[in-house]
Amino acid sequence: MRYPVVFFDAADTLFDFKKTKQVALDALFVEAGFHRSEALKATYERINRQLWQEFEQGRVAPTTLKVERFARFCAASGLAGDPEWLSTRYLHHFSQGTDLLPGAEALVRTLHGQARLALITNGLQAVQRPRFAQSPICECFEIIVVSEEVGIAKPNPEIFRITWEQMGRPERSGLLMVGDSLASDIQGGCNFGIATCWYNPNHLPVPAEPRIDYSLTDLAEFPVLVLGGSA
């Protein structure tokens, strides 16, 4: 076996993060009485993306992020709303989303019992734990690490170290990090000194940096990479 231990990202690698986010945002806008326009959604997306980038850089705490994004959203869009209430309701709606990407369940179940699996996510405890508890695949993961719970986010190598230590410090040469984000998943794997696999379903050009050991466009390709030979 090439990689007896696999660290997976969650959002947009196994879980359909975009679908869950849109469903949660639509439900929140209806509940808050906001118009569900694409312009408003784009404003939220821009602000949310900026804050998550600041979070990954260690510049903002998760407790700040989850409310501040709605404070900035209301200010930018001219809407009246209580950021605390908006945050609470959005997180509730988001925590109900368990949609997986096509092929994700088959992939995880193929690897389960042959490789040791861990899930590492840059996320909020109130969102991720309920989602994972309802997901059909999370029983297959030996370890699930949520960034808010450990106070460290990818690409900081410490979140990988925590996961590695909880798994009993397996040989690093047999570890593979799989994720869709170059900035957090792939860069984080590089920072920790393990092999990386970029999930690239949109067939984007492979950049020179960060180091990418493998680039795959289809989840069905992963078992052969991990297990070797034919799967």
C-alpha positions in Angstrom: 0.0 0.0 0.0 1.4 3.4 -0.9 -0.4 5.4 1.8 -1.7 3.5 4.8 -2.8 6.8 6.4 -4.9 9.4 4.6 -5.8 12.9 5.9 -8.9 14.2 4.1 -10.3 17.7 3.9 -14.1 17.9 4.3 -15.6 20.9 2.4 -15.6 20.5 -1.4 -13.4 17.4 -1.2 -16.0 15.0 0.3 -18.9 17.2 1.4 -20.8 19.4 -1.1 -20.0 22.6 0.8 -21.3 24.9 -2.0 -24.8 23.2 -2.0 -25.0 23.2 1.8 -24.0 26.8 2.0 -26.5 28.0 -0.6 -29.4 26.1 1.1 -28.4 27.5 4.5 -28.1 31.1 3.1 -31.4 30.8 1.3 -33.1 29.6 4.4 -31.6 32.4 6.5 -32.6 35.1 4.0 -36.2 33.9 4.0 -36.2 33.8 7.8 -34.7 37.2 8.1 -37.0 38.7 5.4 -34.1 39.5 3.1 -34.5 39.5 -0.7 -32.8 36.4 -2.1 -30.9 38.2 -4.9 -27.7 37.0 -6.4 -26.1 40.4 -5.7 -26.8 40.0 -1.9 -25.4 36.5 -2.0 -22.3 37.7 -3.8 -21.8 40.4 -1.2 -22.0 37.8 1.6 -19.6 35.4 -0.3 -17.0 38.1 -0.7 -17.1 39.1 2.9 -17.2 35.5 4.1 -14.2 34.5 1.9 -12.2 37.4 3.1 -12.8 36.6 6.8 -11.9 32.9 6.3 -8.7 33.9 4.7 -7.9 36.1 7.7 -8.8 33.1 9.9 -6.4 30.8 8.1 -3.7 33.5 8.5 -4.4 33.6 12.2 -5.6 37.2 12.1 -9.2 36.5 13.3 -10.7 34.1 15.9 -13.5 31.8 14.9 -15.8 33.3 17.6 -15.2 36.7 15.9 -15.6 35.4 12.3 -19.0 33.8 12.7 -20.6 37.1 13.8 -18.4 39.6 12.1 -19.2 38.3 8.7 -22.9 39.2 9.2 -22.0 42.6 10.8 -20.0 43.5 7.7 -22.7 42.0 5.4 -25.4 44.2 6.9 -23.2 47.2 6.7 -22.2 46.6 3.1 -25.8 45.8 1.9 -27.6 48.4 4.0 -29.8 45.8 5.7 -31.0 46.0 9.2 -30.2 42.9 11.1 -28.8 41.6 14.4 -25.5 39.9 13.5 -25.6 37.6 16.5 -29.1 36.4 15.5 -28.2 36.0 11.9 -25.1 34.0 12.8 -27.0 31.7 15.1 -29.7 31.0 12.6 -27.2 30.5 9.7 -25.1 28.1 11.7 -28.3 26.1 12.6 -29.3 25.8 9.0 -25.8 24.9 7.9 -25.4 22.3 10.6 -28.3 20.3 8.9 -26.4 19.9 5.6 -24.9 16.5 5.0 -24.8 16.4 1.2 -21.8 14.6 -0.2 -20.1 15.0 -3.5 -20.8 12.3 -6.1 -18.5 9.4 -5.4 -17.5 10.5 -1.9 -19.3 7.8 0.0 -18.1 5.0 -2.3 -14.5 6.3 -2.0 -14.5 6.4 1.8 -16.1 3.0 2.1 -13.6 1.5 -0.3 -10.7 2.8 1.7 -12.2 2.1 5.1 -10.6 -1.0 6.6 -7.7 -0.9 4.2 -6.2 2.5 5.1 -6.5 4.6 8.3 -8.6 7.7 7.7 -8.7 11.1 9.4 -10.8 14.2 8.6 -9.3 17.6 9.1 -11.5 20.6 8.6 -11.2 24.4 9.0 -14.6 24.8 10.5 -16.8 25.8 13.4 -17.7 23.2 16.0 -21.4 24.1 16.1 -21.7 23.5 12.4 -19.3 20.6 11.8 -20.1 18.2 14.6 -23.9 18.0 14.0 -23.2 17.5 10.3 -20.7 14.8 10.8 -22.9 13.0 13.4 -25.6 12.7 10.7 -23.3 11.8 7.8 -23.1 8.2 6.6 -19.4 8.3 6.1 -18.0 9.7 9.4 -18.1 6.3 11.1 -15.2 5.4 8.7 -12.9 8.1 10.1 -10.6 7.2 13.0 -10.0 10.8 13.9 -12.0 14.0 13.1 -10.3 17.3 13.9 -12.2 20.6 13.8 -10.0 23.7 13.7 -12.2 25.7 16.2 -11.8 23.0 18.8 -8.0 22.9 18.6 -7.6 26.6 18.1 -5.4 26.1 14.9 -6.4 26.1 11.3 -4.8 24.7 8.1 -2.3 25.5 6.7 -0.6 25.7 10.1 1.3 22.4 10.5 0.2 22.2 14.1 -3.3 21.0 13.2 -1.7 18.2 11.2 0.7 17.4 14.1 -2.3 17.1 16.5 -4.0 14.7 14.1 -0.8 12.7 13.6 -0.2 12.4 17.3 -3.9 11.3 18.0 -3.3 8.5 15.5 -0.2 7.3 17.3 2.5 9.1 15.2 2.4 6.8 12.1 5.4 6.9 9.7 5.2 10.2 7.9 6.3 8.6 4.6 3.0 6.8 4.6 0.8 9.8 5.1 -1.2 11.6 2.3 -3.1 14.8 2.6 -6.1 15.1 0.2 -7.9 18.3 -0.4 -9.2 20.9 -2.9 -7.7 24.0 -1.4 -4.1 24.8 -2.4 -3.9 27.5 0.3 -5.0 25.4 3.3 -4.9 21.7 2.4 -2.0 21.4 0.1 0.1 24.1 1.6 -0.6 22.6 5.1 0.4 19.2 4.0 3.7 20.6 2.6 4.2 22.5 5.8 3.9 19.3 7.8 6.2 17.5 5.4 3.8 14.9 4.0 2.7 13.9 0.5 -0.2 15.9 -1.0 -2.9 15.2 -3.4 -4.9 18.1 -4.9 -8.5 17.3 -5.8 -9.0 19.4 -8.9 -12.4 18.6 -10.4 -12.4 21.8 -12.4 -9.2 20.8 -14.3 -7.3 24.0 -13.3 -3.7 24.4 -14.3 -1.3 22.9 -11.8 0.8 25.7 -10.2 4.5 25.5 -9.4 3.8 26.3 -5.7 2.8 24.8 -3.3 4.3 21.4 -4.0 1.7 19.0 -5.3 2.6 15.4 -5.5 -0.6 14.2 -7.2 -3.4 16.1 -8.9 -6.6 14.1 -9.6 -9.9 15.3 -11.1 -12.1 12.4 -10.2 -12.8 10.9 -6.7 -12.9 7.5 -8.4 -9.2 7.8 -9.0 -8.2 8.0 -5.4 -8.3 4.3 -4.3 -5.7 3.2 -6.8 -3.4 6.1 -5.7 -3.7 5.2 -2.0 -3.8 1.4 -2.2 -1.5 0.9 -5.2 -2.2 -1.6 -8.0 -5.9 -1.9 -8.9 -8.8 -1.1 -6.5 
